[in-house]
């Protein structure tokens, strides 16, 4: 009799464990589907961000081409401005797909250039750039690129006036 009760309780416990495992399996499947959907959505967002960065780069490059050669910005600073604008899509792509900051991406890009160290100097020299540079986020980098072009145009106008 005791063995029958023991076996009965054991069967109930095993059935309960199996039922819980089945529930966990269904929850696991649902979570995997949600993760897959989120990853797919993330890829779409990354692609959209990259495309927007490409468009922003094109627009800012056009604006930067309108800056006269006799800008108040030094030739090296204009070169750094061009580098910031040209690498905008790369920065967005790298920051979205990897755990890196815009400054890390820019540092990798400027290491190959003889004037690469001038980027930091430019950021310190122009106070409107300093805070955006120090924020070191994708959004602040986008704003930094816009402000760099506006700064180049503004200084050009100030010198011409």
N, C-alpha and C positions, 0 to 999 in steps of 0.2 A: 504494500500500500504506500509506504513512504517513497519507494522507488518510483512508483507511478506518478505521485505528486511531483517528485523531483524532475522526472522526465517531462512531465506536462509543463512545469515552470520553465525548464530548459528550452522546450519547443517554443513557448511563448516569447522567451527572451530572444531566441534566434530569429523568429519571425519579425519581432520588433526591430532588431538590428538590420535585417534584410529590407524591411520597409523604409527605415531611415536611410540606408544606403541608396535605395531607389530614389528617394526624395533628393538626396545629395547629388546623385547622378543627373537628375533632371535640372536641378539648380545649376550644376556645373555646366551642362549643355547650354542652358539659357545665358549664363554669364559669358561663355565662350562666344556665343553669337553676338552678344552685346559688345564684347571687346573687338570682335572682327568688324562690326559695323562702325565702331568708334575709330578704329585704325583706318578704315576706308574713308571715313569723314575727315580724319586728320590729314590724310594724303591729299584729299581734294582741297582742303584749306591751305595746306602747304603750297600746292600748285597755284592756287589763286593768289596767295601772298607773293609768290615768285613772279607771277605774271604782272601783278600790280607794281612790284619793284622794278621790273623791266620797263614798264610804262613810265614810272616816275623817273627812272634813269634817263630815258629818252627825252623827256620834257626838261629835266634839269640840265642835260647836256646842251640842248638847244638854247636855254637861257644863259648858260655859261659861255657859249660861243659869242654871245652878244656883248660880252665884257671886253672893252678895248684893251689893247696891249699895254697901255699906259695906266694900268690899274694901280691903286695904292697898295694892293697886295703884291708881295714880291713874286718873282717868277717861280720860286720854289713853292710858295704858298698856293699859287695858282695850279701848280703841278699836283700838289696834295689835294686841292679841291677836285681836280679832274679824277684823281685816284679814288677819292671818296665816292664820287658819282658813278664812276665806272664799276666799282666793286659793290655797289648797292645790291644788285640781285644775288651776288655771291654771299654777301653778309646775311641777307634774309634767308637764303637757302640753307646755309651752314647753321645758322642759329635755330632754324626750325627743325632741322633733321638731326642735329647733334647738340650736345650740351656744351656749347661754346658761347662766348660773348662777342659782341661786335668788335671790341678792341682786340681780342685774340685773333679774329679773322683779319682785321686790318694789319695787325702786327705781322702776321704771316705774309700778307701781300707786300708790305713795305720793307721787309727784310731783304728782298731781292733788289731794292732800289738803293742807289748811292745816297740819296737825300732822305731816306726813310725815317731817320730820327727827327726830321723837321715837323712831322705830324704832331707830336706832343708839344713842340714849341709853338706851333700855330694855335693849338687848342688853349694854351696858357696865355698867349699874347692877346687873343680876342676874347674878352670876357663873356660875350654872348654864346660862344661855343663851349666854354669851360664846363658849365653845368650839364649841358647835353652830353658832352664827352664823358663826364664823370658818372652820369646815370647808367651808362653802359648797357642799355636795353635796345631791343630792335626798334621800338617806337621812338626812343630818343635819338637813335641813329638816323631814322627817317627824317626826323625834325632837324637834326644836325646838317644833313645834306641840303635841305631846303634853306636853312639859315646861312650856310656857307655861300650858296649862290646869291642869296639876297645881300649878304655882306659884301661880296665882291662887286655887285652892281651898285650898292649904296655907296661904297667907298669911291667907286669910279665917278658916280654923280657928284659926290662931295668935292672931289678933286677938280672936276670939270666946272663946278659952280663957283 
